[in-house]
Amino acid sequence: MKNFCFELSVFLLAFPIVCRTSFGIGRSSGTIATLIMAATDKKKSIQVDDGFPDTDSRECCIQNFRLAAGLPRIFRCASTDPLANIVNLQESAWHEPERLLLQDTGLILDLRSDSERNEAQARPWTSQTSTPFSIHEVEPDSHVLTSAIHNNRRVLRIDVLSPTRFMQYASDQWFTSSQKAMANLYWVFDANKVHEMRIEALNERGLTGLNEIILETGTRELCLALQEMTLFLEQTTSSNVVIHCVQGKDRTGMLVLLCQSILGLSDDEIVEDYHKSDVMQASSASKAIKPTQKGRLNRHVFAGSPREACVGALAFLRSKYVSISPGYLDSIGFHELWRERFRLSIKNTPEILQSKL
């Protein structure tokens, strides 16, 4: 189990993100932004020169940042940990995404697991803004919504990808009868073999399988995230929500997909928004792919955010639940009353604010 947690965390931090945003981050087409590293590799964390450089002298520290398609006031991005490196710079040195996060955001949903978070960076910056954030660890069985009792700026930590639940799901849903029988034998003689079987099952299914795991094992957490966003958006019309995980593409992508489905966006719009996080470039196709050791996550399989992965997620939900909204959302507890409140909270975004977004 620990091996899987570590391996999944390392994998999720293994690829750089193309910094594409509506604010024009990245000075030229195809620019690869600096990778955000976690506590497992502190030496590679983004460094900012001392002093007060202007925005032309450095890249934006927040990768994959953009307004989610069709969702006024809801932004998506990769890890916000690097804000620790720039929070004390003069405001004139901030890029627009950095300014929006530090000044104009009231709710941040951090969908990462504890092992993926660099606390040396993740926590300090939240208390150094002009109006500090409070950090709330949201437990899976929690029935208390922080937005119902707090009106301050908040970072909600909601882990939507539990390795424990993944392991169980892979065994129950993906193993054939013969594989289940074999796994039972391995439990007696070599439990590591069962772990390898589960990882191989995930490798075979790739990003489509990873998205399936997020949607099927993170149901309570996804419902909580949707409820928290709804309450926050109802309470304020002048502040933003930011959703992020490590790279801002898979867990973030599935939560954004659900929001977009509630508002009735077309499949094409949802898929294209997901695909904007894609890190794959034409040149990468010609690079040699090193063989992956059996029982280890194949990093190449999980790179980028191809359209097919999002199409697969939509198809899976419809095959099992008939529809995303109401089908899947009803099943996780985000019922029509909540969905209508979410739609109204988005609809009530002031026009003047929408024009700025």
VEXDREN-307928 format. One record per residue (C-alpha): residue number from 1; residue in three letters; x, y, z. Coordinates in steps of 0.001 Angstrom, whole numbers, plus 500000, padded with zeros to 6 digits. Layout:
r num: NUM; residu: ala; c1: X; c2: Y; c3: Z
...
//
This chain:
r num: 1; residu: met; c1: 500000; c2: 500000; c3: 500000
r num: 2; residu: lys; c1: 502756; c2: 502450; c3: 500957
r num: 3; residu: asn; c1: 504579; c2: 501545; c3: 497758
r num: 4; residu: phe; c1: 501492; c2: 502438; c3: 495731
r num: 5; residu: cys; c1: 500986; c2: 505764; c3: 497580
r num: 6; residu: phe; c1: 504600; c2: 506751; c3: 497007
r num: 7; residu: glu; c1: 504624; c2: 505576; c3: 493414
r num: 8; residu: leu; c1: 501362; c2: 507330; c3: 492537
r num: 9; residu: ser; c1: 502575; c2: 510546; c3: 494182
r num: 10; residu: val; c1: 505870; c2: 510432; c3: 492296
r num: 11; residu: phe; c1: 504047; c2: 509707; c3: 489041
r num: 12; residu: leu; c1: 501630; c2: 512599; c3: 489482
r num: 13; residu: leu; c1: 504625; c2: 514902; c3: 489889
r num: 14; residu: ala; c1: 506578; c2: 513473; c3: 486993
r num: 15; residu: phe; c1: 505493; c2: 515620; c3: 484082
r num: 16; residu: pro; c1: 505760; c2: 519320; c3: 483283
r num: 17; residu: ile; c1: 502588; c2: 521227; c3: 482479
r num: 18; residu: val; c1: 502058; c2: 523368; c3: 479429
r num: 19; residu: cys; c1: 501171; c2: 526749; c3: 480861
r num: 20; residu: arg; c1: 498211; c2: 527770; c3: 478717
r num: 21; residu: thr; c1: 495750; c2: 530301; c3: 480081
r num: 22; residu: ser; c1: 493327; c2: 532908; c3: 478964
r num: 23; residu: phe; c1: 495824; c2: 535411; c3: 480369
r num: 24; residu: gly; c1: 498488; c2: 534308; c3: 477878
r num: 25; residu: ile; c1: 500921; c2: 532585; c3: 480207
r num: 26; residu: gly; c1: 503882; c2: 531250; c3: 478300
r num: 27; residu: arg; c1: 505664; c2: 533654; c3: 476039
r num: 28; residu: ser; c1: 505366; c2: 531517; c3: 472934
r num: 29; residu: ser; c1: 503368; c2: 528611; c3: 471572
r num: 30; residu: gly; c1: 504474; c2: 525278; c3: 472987
r num: 31; residu: thr; c1: 506383; c2: 526729; c3: 475944
r num: 32; residu: ile; c1: 506886; c2: 524079; c3: 478632
r num: 33; residu: ala; c1: 506496; c2: 525645; c3: 482063
r num: 34; residu: thr; c1: 508740; c2: 524654; c3: 484987
r num: 35; residu: leu; c1: 507527; c2: 521567; c3: 486813
r num: 36; residu: ile; c1: 506099; c2: 521993; c3: 490286
r num: 37; residu: met; c1: 507876; c2: 519571; c3: 492594
r num: 38; residu: ala; c1: 506684; c2: 518276; c3: 495971
r num: 39; residu: ala; c1: 508454; c2: 517477; c3: 499210
r num: 40; residu: thr; c1: 510019; c2: 514358; c3: 497723
r num: 41; residu: asp; c1: 512358; c2: 516577; c3: 495694
r num: 42; residu: lys; c1: 512694; c2: 519955; c3: 497385
r num: 43; residu: lys; c1: 515896; c2: 520766; c3: 495523
r num: 44; residu: lys; c1: 513923; c2: 521121; c3: 492313
r num: 45; residu: ser; c1: 511333; c2: 523560; c3: 493672
r num: 46; residu: ile; c1: 510910; c2: 526763; c3: 491695
r num: 47; residu: gln; c1: 513339; c2: 529455; c3: 492746
r num: 48; residu: val; c1: 512709; c2: 533188; c3: 492515
r num: 49; residu: asp; c1: 515575; c2: 535667; c3: 492633
r num: 50; residu: asp; c1: 515777; c2: 537966; c3: 495625
r num: 51; residu: gly; c1: 514408; c2: 541441; c3: 495121
r num: 52; residu: phe; c1: 511352; c2: 542484; c3: 493190
r num: 53; residu: pro; c1: 511556; c2: 541349; c3: 489557
r num: 54; residu: asp; c1: 508861; c2: 542398; c3: 487122
r num: 55; residu: thr; c1: 506661; c2: 539812; c3: 485454
r num: 56; residu: asp; c1: 508783; c2: 539773; c3: 482284
r num: 57; residu: ser; c1: 511801; c2: 538397; c3: 484158
r num: 58; residu: arg; c1: 510238; c2: 535107; c3: 485254
r num: 59; residu: glu; c1: 507566; c2: 532589; c3: 484357
r num: 60; residu: cys; c1: 504296; c2: 532473; c3: 486226
r num: 61; residu: cys; c1: 504728; c2: 530093; c3: 489157
r num: 62; residu: ile; c1: 501201; c2: 528641; c3: 488757
r num: 63; residu: gln; c1: 500971; c2: 526126; c3: 485944
r num: 64; residu: asn; c1: 497987; c2: 525110; c3: 483814
r num: 65; residu: phe; c1: 495911; c2: 528027; c3: 485090
r num: 66; residu: arg; c1: 492716; c2: 529045; c3: 483329
r num: 67; residu: leu; c1: 489052; c2: 529845; c3: 483727
r num: 68; residu: ala; c1: 487069; c2: 526616; c3: 483390
r num: 69; residu: ala; c1: 484999; c2: 526676; c3: 480209
r num: 70; residu: gly; c1: 481423; c2: 527803; c3: 480827
r num: 71; residu: leu; c1: 482001; c2: 528361; c3: 484565
r num: 72; residu: pro; c1: 482299; c2: 532039; c3: 485537
r num: 73; residu: arg; c1: 484360; c2: 532497; c3: 488724
r num: 74; residu: ile; c1: 485615; c2: 528875; c3: 488720
r num: 75; residu: phe; c1: 489283; c2: 528526; c3: 487790
r num: 76; residu: arg; c1: 491467; c2: 525437; c3: 487515
r num: 77; residu: cys; c1: 495210; c2: 524936; c3: 487807
r num: 78; residu: ala; c1: 498073; c2: 522773; c3: 489001
r num: 79; residu: ser; c1: 499535; c2: 522961; c3: 492512
r num: 80; residu: thr; c1: 499401; c2: 526315; c3: 494297
r num: 81; residu: asp; c1: 502398; c2: 525491; c3: 496522
r num: 82; residu: pro; c1: 504838; c2: 527714; c3: 494542
r num: 83; residu: leu; c1: 502921; c2: 530812; c3: 495675
r num: 84; residu: ala; c1: 505197; c2: 530594; c3: 498721
r num: 85; residu: asn; c1: 508005; c2: 531808; c3: 496470
r num: 86; residu: ile; c1: 506290; c2: 534978; c3: 495287
r num: 87; residu: val; c1: 503742; c2: 535997; c3: 497937
r num: 88; residu: asn; c1: 506137; c2: 538561; c3: 499439
r num: 89; residu: leu; c1: 507039; c2: 540167; c3: 496128
r num: 90; residu: gln; c1: 505572; c2: 543546; c3: 495242
r num: 91; residu: glu; c1: 502161; c2: 543213; c3: 493633
r num: 92; residu: ser; c1: 503513; c2: 544699; c3: 490426
r num: 93; residu: ala; c1: 505725; c2: 541616; c3: 490118
r num: 94; residu: trp; c1: 502807; c2: 539193; c3: 490182
r num: 95; residu: his; c1: 501418; c2: 537540; c3: 487089
r num: 96; residu: glu; c1: 497646; c2: 537787; c3: 486722
r num: 97; residu: pro; c1: 496946; c2: 534190; c3: 487886
r num: 98; residu: glu; c1: 499114; c2: 534777; c3: 490952
r num: 99; residu: arg; c1: 497273; c2: 538008; c3: 491731
r num: 100; residu: leu; c1: 493902; c2: 536353; c3: 491242
r num: 101; residu: leu; c1: 494812; c2: 533556; c3: 493646
r num: 102; residu: leu; c1: 496333; c2: 535826; c3: 496271
r num: 103; residu: gln; c1: 493751; c2: 538612; c3: 496147
r num: 104; residu: asp; c1: 490544; c2: 537656; c3: 494328
r num: 105; residu: thr; c1: 489940; c2: 534044; c3: 495384
r num: 106; residu: gly; c1: 487867; c2: 533090; c3: 498400
r num: 107; residu: leu; c1: 487729; c2: 529295; c3: 498093
r num: 108; residu: ile; c1: 490501; c2: 526927; c3: 497008
r num: 109; residu: leu; c1: 489749; c2: 523218; c3: 496626
r num: 110; residu: asp; c1: 492958; c2: 521201; c3: 497004
r num: 111; residu: leu; c1: 492187; c2: 517681; c3: 495761
r num: 112; residu: arg; c1: 495594; c2: 516158; c3: 496529
r num: 113; residu: ser; c1: 496564; c2: 513466; c3: 499004
r num: 114; residu: asp; c1: 498777; c2: 514371; c3: 501950
r num: 115; residu: ser; c1: 501783; c2: 512598; c3: 500419
r num: 116; residu: glu; c1: 501641; c2: 514877; c3: 497365
r num: 117; residu: arg; c1: 501673; c2: 518124; c3: 499292
r num: 118; residu: asn; c1: 504816; c2: 520074; c3: 500175
r num: 119; residu: glu; c1: 503798; c2: 521547; c3: 503530
r num: 120; residu: ala; c1: 506886; c2: 523750; c3: 503618
r num: 121; residu: gln; c1: 505343; c2: 525597; c3: 500679
r num: 122; residu: ala; c1: 501655; c2: 524727; c3: 500866
r num: 123; residu: arg; c1: 500916; c2: 526268; c3: 504264
r num: 124; residu: pro; c1: 503036; c2: 529442; c3: 504766
r num: 125; residu: trp; c1: 501723; c2: 531538; c3: 501860
r num: 126; residu: thr; c1: 498105; c2: 531160; c3: 502972
r num: 127; residu: ser; c1: 498789; c2: 533256; c3: 506086
r num: 128; residu: gln; c1: 500928; c2: 535872; c3: 504317
r num: 129; residu: thr; c1: 498250; c2: 537345; c3: 502059
r num: 130; residu: ser; c1: 496564; c2: 540644; c3: 502956
r num: 131; residu: thr; c1: 493486; c2: 538620; c3: 503933
r num: 132; residu: pro; c1: 494746; c2: 535205; c3: 505130
r num: 133; residu: phe; c1: 493259; c2: 531842; c3: 504191
r num: 134; residu: ser; c1: 492224; c2: 529287; c3: 506779
r num: 135; residu: ile; c1: 493050; c2: 525651; c3: 505978
r num: 136; residu: his; c1: 490470; c2: 522921; c3: 506561
r num: 137; residu: glu; c1: 491168; c2: 519197; c3: 506302
r num: 138; residu: val; c1: 487885; c2: 517701; c3: 505094
r num: 139; residu: glu; c1: 487284; c2: 514147; c3: 506278
r num: 140; residu: pro; c1: 485423; c2: 511745; c3: 503930
r num: 141; residu: asp; c1: 482678; c2: 511091; c3: 506477
r num: 142; residu: ser; c1: 482253; c2: 514762; c3: 507345
r num: 143; residu: his; c1: 478713; c2: 516113; c3: 507160
r num: 144; residu: val; c1: 479644; c2: 519643; c3: 508202
r num: 145; residu: leu; c1: 480113; c2: 522005; c3: 505276
r num: 146; residu: thr; c1: 482693; c2: 524677; c3: 506082
r num: 147; residu: ser; c1: 480964; c2: 527190; c3: 503806
r num: 148; residu: ala; c1: 477882; c2: 526945; c3: 506006
r num: 149; residu: ile; c1: 479737; c2: 528103; c3: 509126
r num: 150; residu: his; c1: 482675; c2: 530195; c3: 507833
r num: 151; residu: asn; c1: 482713; c2: 533256; c3: 505613
r num: 152; residu: asn; c1: 486465; c2: 533769; c3: 505552
r num: 153; residu: arg; c1: 488855; c2: 532760; c3: 502776
r num: 154; residu: arg; c1: 489401; c2: 529007; c3: 502880
r num: 155; residu: val; c1: 491584; c2: 526257; c3: 501488
r num: 156; residu: leu; c1: 489670; c2: 522977; c3: 501650
r num: 157; residu: arg; c1: 491757; c2: 519839; c3: 501408
r num: 158; residu: ile; c1: 489612; c2: 517086; c3: 499935
r num: 159; residu: asp; c1: 491435; c2: 513889; c3: 498966
r num: 160; residu: val; c1: 489500; c2: 512401; c3: 496040
r num: 161; residu: leu; c1: 491969; c2: 509646; c3: 495112
r num: 162; residu: ser; c1: 492385; c2: 507190; c3: 497973
r num: 163; residu: pro; c1: 494977; c2: 504453; c3: 497284
r num: 164; residu: thr; c1: 493136; c2: 502126; c3: 499679
r num: 165; residu: arg; c1: 489898; c2: 502435; c3: 497748
r num: 166; residu: phe; c1: 491721; c2: 502149; c3: 494440
r num: 167; residu: met; c1: 493215; c2: 498828; c3: 495512
r num: 168; residu: gln; c1: 489838; c2: 497447; c3: 496468
r num: 169; residu: tyr; c1: 488170; c2: 498771; c3: 493330
r num: 170; residu: ala; c1: 490796; c2: 497252; c3: 491036
r num: 171; residu: ser; c1: 490376; c2: 493839; c3: 492640
r num: 172; residu: asp; c1: 486582; c2: 493934; c3: 492671
r num: 173; residu: gln; c1: 485893; c2: 495529; c3: 489299
r num: 174; residu: trp; c1: 488844; c2: 494829; c3: 487034
r num: 175; residu: phe; c1: 490087; c2: 491352; c3: 487951
r num: 176; residu: thr; c1: 488685; c2: 488399; c3: 486048
r num: 177; residu: ser; c1: 487556; c2: 485327; c3: 487970
r num: 178; residu: ser; c1: 490883; c2: 483611; c3: 487342
r num: 179; residu: gln; c1: 492793; c2: 486730; c3: 488439
r num: 180; residu: lys; c1: 490778; c2: 486898; c3: 491642
r num: 181; residu: ala; c1: 491615; c2: 483269; c3: 492354
r num: 182; residu: met; c1: 495280; c2: 483947; c3: 491678
r num: 183; residu: ala; c1: 495203; c2: 487027; c3: 493908
r num: 184; residu: asn; c1: 493819; c2: 484932; c3: 496756
r num: 185; residu: leu; c1: 496809; c2: 482618; c3: 496451
r num: 186; residu: tyr; c1: 499251; c2: 485506; c3: 496295
r num: 187; residu: trp; c1: 497830; c2: 486948; c3: 499515
r num: 188; residu: val; c1: 499125; c2: 483823; c3: 501248
r num: 189; residu: phe; c1: 502581; c2: 483658; c3: 499645
r num: 190; residu: asp; c1: 503471; c2: 487098; c3: 498259
r num: 191; residu: ala; c1: 501121; c2: 490080; c3: 498754
r num: 192; residu: asn; c1: 503353; c2: 492255; c3: 496559
r num: 193; residu: lys; c1: 502176; c2: 490217; c3: 493577
r num: 194; residu: val; c1: 498627; c2: 491404; c3: 494211
r num: 195; residu: his; c1: 499858; c2: 494996; c3: 494185
r num: 196; residu: glu; c1: 501596; c2: 494342; c3: 490856
r num: 197; residu: met; c1: 498417; c2: 492878; c3: 489401
r num: 198; residu: arg; c1: 496444; c2: 495964; c3: 490376
r num: 199; residu: ile; c1: 499007; c2: 498328; c3: 488898
r num: 200; residu: glu; c1: 499080; c2: 496317; c3: 485678
r num: 201; residu: ala; c1: 495281; c2: 496538; c3: 485510
r num: 202; residu: leu; c1: 495549; c2: 500311; c3: 485815
r num: 203; residu: asn; c1: 498298; c2: 500499; c3: 483192
r num: 204; residu: glu; c1: 496084; c2: 498585; c3: 480770
r num: 205; residu: arg; c1: 493248; c2: 501088; c3: 481221
r num: 206; residu: gly; c1: 495400; c2: 504222; c3: 481287
r num: 207; residu: leu; c1: 493891; c2: 507640; c3: 481905
r num: 208; residu: thr; c1: 490392; c2: 506357; c3: 481196
r num: 209; residu: gly; c1: 490846; c2: 503888; c3: 484052
r num: 210; residu: leu; c1: 492312; c2: 506556; c3: 486333
r num: 211; residu: asn; c1: 489329; c2: 508827; c3: 485682
r num: 212; residu: glu; c1: 487008; c2: 505901; c3: 486360
r num: 213; residu: ile; c1: 488699; c2: 505352; c3: 489726
r num: 214; residu: ile; c1: 488345; c2: 509031; c3: 490647
r num: 215; residu: leu; c1: 484651; c2: 509067; c3: 489753
r num: 216; residu: glu; c1: 483808; c2: 505727; c3: 491385
r num: 217; residu: thr; c1: 485887; c2: 505802; c3: 494574
r num: 218; residu: gly; c1: 485805; c2: 509539; c3: 495302
r num: 219; residu: thr; c1: 482026; c2: 509957; c3: 495251
r num: 220; residu: arg; c1: 481652; c2: 511375; c3: 498761
r num: 221; residu: glu; c1: 484545; c2: 513783; c3: 498279
r num: 222; residu: leu; c1: 483288; c2: 514970; c3: 494886
r num: 223; residu: cys; c1: 479828; c2: 515596; c3: 496344
r num: 224; residu: leu; c1: 481335; c2: 517580; c3: 499224
r num: 225; residu: ala; c1: 483387; c2: 519661; c3: 496794
r num: 226; residu: leu; c1: 480293; c2: 520467; c3: 494726
r num: 227; residu: gln; c1: 478312; c2: 521401; c3: 497838
r num: 228; residu: glu; c1: 481096; c2: 523617; c3: 499164
r num: 229; residu: met; c1: 481358; c2: 525434; c3: 495831
r num: 230; residu: thr; c1: 477612; c2: 525944; c3: 495676
r num: 231; residu: leu; c1: 477404; c2: 527452; c3: 499159
r num: 232; residu: phe; c1: 480399; c2: 529689; c3: 498546
r num: 233; residu: leu; c1: 479088; c2: 530986; c3: 495212
r num: 234; residu: glu; c1: 475712; c2: 531666; c3: 496806
r num: 235; residu: gln; c1: 477301; c2: 533668; c3: 499608
r num: 236; residu: thr; c1: 479470; c2: 535917; c3: 497470
r num: 237; residu: thr; c1: 479274; c2: 537347; c3: 493965
r num: 238; residu: ser; c1: 482653; c2: 539043; c3: 493990
r num: 239; residu: ser; c1: 485159; c2: 536269; c3: 494707
r num: 240; residu: asn; c1: 486427; c2: 533224; c3: 492849
r num: 241; residu: val; c1: 486803; c2: 529477; c3: 493326
r num: 242; residu: val; c1: 490035; c2: 527716; c3: 492319
r num: 243; residu: ile; c1: 490204; c2: 523933; c3: 491900
r num: 244; residu: his; c1: 493568; c2: 522204; c3: 491756
r num: 245; residu: cys; c1: 495392; c2: 518923; c3: 492299
r num: 246; residu: val; c1: 499016; c2: 518231; c3: 491318
r num: 247; residu: gln; c1: 498856; c2: 518860; c3: 487581
r num: 248; residu: gly; c1: 495333; c2: 520217; c3: 487364
r num: 249; residu: lys; c1: 494179; c2: 517742; c3: 484758
r num: 250; residu: asp; c1: 492726; c2: 514466; c3: 486104
r num: 251; residu: arg; c1: 491114; c2: 514970; c3: 489515
r num: 252; residu: thr; c1: 490572; c2: 518636; c3: 488723
r num: 253; residu: gly; c1: 489330; c2: 517664; c3: 485268
r num: 254; residu: met; c1: 486703; c2: 515253; c3: 486604
r num: 255; residu: leu; c1: 485307; c2: 517756; c3: 489125
r num: 256; residu: val; c1: 485157; c2: 520449; c3: 486434
r num: 257; residu: leu; c1: 483474; c2: 517944; c3: 484094
r num: 258; residu: leu; c1: 480704; c2: 517448; c3: 486663
r num: 259; residu: cys; c1: 480218; c2: 521204; c3: 487061
r num: 260; residu: gln; c1: 480024; c2: 521666; c3: 483307
r num: 261; residu: ser; c1: 477532; c2: 518818; c3: 482969
r num: 262; residu: ile; c1: 475246; c2: 520480; c3: 485517
r num: 263; residu: leu; c1: 475209; c2: 523605; c3: 483354
r num: 264; residu: gly; c1: 474491; c2: 521607; c3: 480214
r num: 265; residu: leu; c1: 477719; c2: 522164; c3: 478308
r num: 266; residu: ser; c1: 478093; c2: 519967; c3: 475244
r num: 267; residu: asp; c1: 480445; c2: 517003; c3: 475174
r num: 268; residu: asp; c1: 482654; c2: 518859; c3: 472691
r num: 269; residu: glu; c1: 483014; c2: 521828; c3: 475052
r num: 270; residu: ile; c1: 483797; c2: 519582; c3: 478017
r num: 271; residu: val; c1: 486307; c2: 517475; c3: 476095
r num: 272; residu: glu; c1: 488116; c2: 520480; c3: 474629
r num: 273; residu: asp; c1: 488438; c2: 522125; c3: 478040
r num: 274; residu: tyr; c1: 489888; c2: 518908; c3: 479467
r num: 275; residu: his; c1: 492258; c2: 518611; c3: 476502
r num: 276; residu: lys; c1: 493717; c2: 522080; c3: 477102
r num: 277; residu: ser; c1: 495803; c2: 520553; c3: 479888
r num: 278; residu: asp; c1: 497490; c2: 518261; c3: 477426
r num: 279; residu: val; c1: 501278; c2: 518279; c3: 477772
r num: 280; residu: met; c1: 501888; c2: 516135; c3: 474734
r num: 281; residu: gln; c1: 503721; c2: 517765; c3: 471829
r num: 282; residu: ala; c1: 504257; c2: 516529; c3: 468313
r num: 283; residu: ser; c1: 507952; c2: 516058; c3: 469017
r num: 284; residu: ser; c1: 507276; c2: 513733; c3: 471945
r num: 285; residu: ala; c1: 505835; c2: 511082; c3: 469654
r num: 286; residu: ser; c1: 509260; c2: 510493; c3: 468162
r num: 287; residu: lys; c1: 510985; c2: 510046; c3: 471501
r num: 288; residu: ala; c1: 511950; c2: 506531; c3: 472487
r num: 289; residu: ile; c1: 509768; c2: 505077; c3: 475212
r num: 290; residu: lys; c1: 511690; c2: 503112; c3: 477780
r num: 291; residu: pro; c1: 510139; c2: 499818; c3: 478838
r num: 292; residu: thr; c1: 508360; c2: 499926; c3: 482185
r num: 293; residu: gln; c1: 509128; c2: 497342; c3: 484819
r num: 294; residu: lys; c1: 506212; c2: 495002; c3: 485407
r num: 295; residu: gly; c1: 504088; c2: 496063; c3: 488335
r num: 296; residu: arg; c1: 505148; c2: 499716; c3: 488080
r num: 297; residu: leu; c1: 503064; c2: 502601; c3: 486798
r num: 298; residu: asn; c1: 503780; c2: 503354; c3: 483163
r num: 299; residu: arg; c1: 504352; c2: 507105; c3: 483201
r num: 300; residu: his; c1: 503940; c2: 507435; c3: 479444
r num: 301; residu: val; c1: 500458; c2: 505958; c3: 479571
r num: 302; residu: phe; c1: 499329; c2: 508671; c3: 481989
r num: 303; residu: ala; c1: 501008; c2: 511648; c3: 480362
r num: 304; residu: gly; c1: 498921; c2: 514523; c3: 479077
r num: 305; residu: ser; c1: 495166; c2: 514845; c3: 478840
r num: 306; residu: pro; c1: 494107; c2: 513415; c3: 475472
r num: 307; residu: arg; c1: 490539; c2: 513897; c3: 474327
r num: 308; residu: glu; c1: 490010; c2: 510129; c3: 474392
r num: 309; residu: ala; c1: 490438; c2: 510047; c3: 478180
r num: 310; residu: cys; c1: 487624; c2: 512545; c3: 478708
r num: 311; residu: val; c1: 485435; c2: 510886; c3: 476076
r num: 312; residu: gly; c1: 485997; c2: 507617; c3: 477917
r num: 313; residu: ala; c1: 484959; c2: 509142; c3: 481241
r num: 314; residu: leu; c1: 481739; c2: 510516; c3: 479751
r num: 315; residu: ala; c1: 480981; c2: 507172; c3: 478099
r num: 316; residu: phe; c1: 481635; c2: 505242; c3: 481314
r num: 317; residu: leu; c1: 479282; c2: 507436; c3: 483346
r num: 318; residu: arg; c1: 476503; c2: 507139; c3: 480794
r num: 319; residu: ser; c1: 476922; c2: 503396; c3: 480441
r num: 320; residu: lys; c1: 476543; c2: 502892; c3: 484185
r num: 321; residu: tyr; c1: 474276; c2: 505771; c3: 485242
r num: 322; residu: val; c1: 472497; c2: 506608; c3: 481931
r num: 323; residu: ser; c1: 473486; c2: 510261; c3: 482326
r num: 324; residu: ile; c1: 475889; c2: 512483; c3: 484250
r num: 325; residu: ser; c1: 473170; c2: 514889; c3: 485310
r num: 326; residu: pro; c1: 470918; c2: 513680; c3: 486835
r num: 327; residu: gly; c1: 472103; c2: 510025; c3: 486783
r num: 328; residu: tyr; c1: 475597; c2: 509993; c3: 488290
r num: 329; residu: leu; c1: 475092; c2: 513153; c3: 490364
r num: 330; residu: asp; c1: 471955; c2: 511741; c3: 491976
r num: 331; residu: ser; c1: 473890; c2: 508590; c3: 492885
r num: 332; residu: ile; c1: 476584; c2: 510538; c3: 494765
r num: 333; residu: gly; c1: 474088; c2: 512730; c3: 496630
r num: 334; residu: phe; c1: 474262; c2: 515950; c3: 494624
r num: 335; residu: his; c1: 470533; c2: 515987; c3: 493924
r num: 336; residu: glu; c1: 468446; c2: 518340; c3: 491790
r num: 337; residu: leu; c1: 467911; c2: 520840; c3: 494605
r num: 338; residu: trp; c1: 471680; c2: 521221; c3: 494936
r num: 339; residu: arg; c1: 472139; c2: 521321; c3: 491158
r num: 340; residu: glu; c1: 469555; c2: 524080; c3: 490780
r num: 341; residu: arg; c1: 471253; c2: 526085; c3: 493506
r num: 342; residu: phe; c1: 474583; c2: 525612; c3: 491701
r num: 343; residu: arg; c1: 473083; c2: 526768; c3: 488386
r num: 344; residu: leu; c1: 471547; c2: 529849; c3: 490002
r num: 345; residu: ser; c1: 474786; c2: 530750; c3: 491767
r num: 346; residu: ile; c1: 476591; c2: 530692; c3: 488404
r num: 347; residu: lys; c1: 473783; c2: 532579; c3: 486671
r num: 348; residu: asn; c1: 473909; c2: 535303; c3: 489320
r num: 349; residu: thr; c1: 477521; c2: 536178; c3: 488583
r num: 350; residu: pro; c1: 477423; c2: 539938; c3: 487913
r num: 351; residu: glu; c1: 477844; c2: 540875; c3: 484240
r num: 352; residu: ile; c1: 480585; c2: 543339; c3: 485085
r num: 353; residu: leu; c1: 482569; c2: 540547; c3: 486736
r num: 354; residu: gln; c1: 481954; c2: 538170; c3: 483837
r num: 355; residu: ser; c1: 483348; c2: 540777; c3: 481446
r num: 356; residu: lys; c1: 486587; c2: 540839; c3: 483438
r num: 357; residu: leu; c1: 486878; c2: 537049; c3: 483247
//
